[in-house]
Amino acid sequence: STQSTWAQLKAEIRKYKKKKIASETSLTTSNADLEDLQLQLRENEKVHAALKEQGEALNKAREDERKKYEDAVSDIARMREALKRAKEILSQIASGESSFAELDLSLIH
C-alpha cells in the first residue's frame, strides 16, 4: 500500500507539473499579448498624433481659404463702388452737367 500511495503521490506531482507548465505558458502568452497591445497602443498614439496634426493643418488651410474668399468679396464690393462712381462721372460728362475740368476729383480716389 506504500506503493499505491507512492504512485498516487507521483501522479499528483505529474498533475502539478502539467498545471504549472500550463500556467507558465499562459503567463508567457499573456505577457506576449500585453506587449503586443502596448505596441499597438504606441502605434495608435502615433497615428492619432499624425491625424491631429493633419486636422490642424486642414483647419488652418480652411481658415486661410475663408480669409481669401472674404478678401475677394470685399475687393468685389470696392470694385462695384468704384464702377458706380465712374458711371456717375461719365454720366455727368455725357449729359453736359460737368466737363473734365469741372469734375469733382474727390469721387475718384
Order of alpha helices (4+ residues) and beta strands (2+ residues): alpha
